[in-house]
Amino acid sequence: MVEGTILRADVRYGRGAFVLEARFELRSDWTVLFGPSGAGKTTLLRIVSGLIAPDRGRISLEQRVLVDTDTRLSVAPGRRGIGFVTQQAALFPHLTAQANVAFGLQSLTDDRLEARVGEMLQLFDAESLADRKPDRLSGGEKQRVALARALAPQPALLLLDEPFAALDAAARSAIAESLRASGVPVLYVSHDLADAWQMNVDAIVLEAGRIEAQGPARDVLAPYRERVLEQLGMERSVRA
Amino acid sequence: MDLQALALTLRLAVVTTALLLVIAVPVAYWIAFSGSRLRALVEAVSTLPLLLPPTVLGFYLLVLLGPRTPFGRAWIQLTGHPLAFSFTGLVVGSVIYSFPFAVQPLVAGFSGVDTALLEQARLLGASRLRLLRAVLLPLTARSVLTAAVLCFTHTVGEFGVVLMIGGDIPGATRTLSISIYDQVQDFAYTQANRTALVLVVISVAALVLLYSRRRHGLSEARHG
């Protein structure tokens, strides 16, 4: 379990029809970000990762300021120490799985790079996929390689934007185990309330660009209890 | 058959193509990804040689490269001879004349790359140079090949710009297309026919290479 605040963010982005105004802290090593479609979840993750800049605000990761619009500070995405995996996986199609995992490890010597790539592929049970290119990987295999690639440079935080939406429960559970074993804190966008309820993690609820609630999932998601039970019931009937 | 002209034409096409790829890749990258207001202007200027009559372009270049402009005078001071009516002058003219043929396929190729891949490269710490070398160029290899083939064949067949800038100096500026013109002027139709056939063969061979590589790529994508 991580101690202290991992990430602190207070940002504003957009104008007109969509405005995102989010102020939150990550204190748990696994936080789920909930919200309906169009609430701004993906935008929030993209701002934290550095792919888009907030109009104003401040973001700090483990005491290190990444963005401060007052001082015009904005650390480049590749220097933030943040990994980001989306549903799309976005593996480089011309590279093998191991070359994809090695992509962010340019500063390592050959020996250390090889060792780190092997370690990451092993963590996600993907050693047998090392020499395959993405067009020869299934959806679940692609996600495992994408996660190995994102974690290889040892980020301080991993952002996940529904990367397991297309996977079955068993595959999701196996990947979640690997992620927990990595020890890297995770901020995870999901529509699946039952996941967070069962895992008993922290949750943030984002609606119409505003943080409506944050804290332990079972407290935060209490108003959504009916939906959770419905999702759990659906999952059981699918399993049956 | 004017072998000297053939050798000169091939040398001009190879040098022009190589230079164009080096110059056009960063320009195409900038056009494809820049949010600058100058983008439309740069795109327009880079496309201009496609629309200008070759003789007009050749005339302006002849004036620009000649001893009456500061650039032309500086070149003469630096090298001891004028750019016009030299092989180097032909290269400069060919590079400008074929510039759109290099830039446009590259811009199309770069713009077609999935932005999610570019974002992942940025998140993984890739510099612009590495993004270009390790992601964009391998993924757009067919666009690079298209640009190279178009520049090569366009340069092999160019006439107006070459005649205006280079004139007709055997061994220095007389290319195959100038050679055909000379042969026709001399009523040597059989020779002109042979020379023209060589140009046709070079162009067809280059295009067959391009389309066979494209088909190979499609087949790989289908069975991959």
Interface residues (C-beta under 8 A of the other chain):
Chain A: S49 G50 L51 A76 P77 G78 R79 I82 G83 F84 T86 Q88 A90 F92 P93 H94 F103 G104 Q106 K133 D135 R136 R149 A150 P153
Chain B: D114 A116 L117 E119 Q120 A121 R122 L123 L124 G125 A126 R130 A134 V135 P138 L139 G224
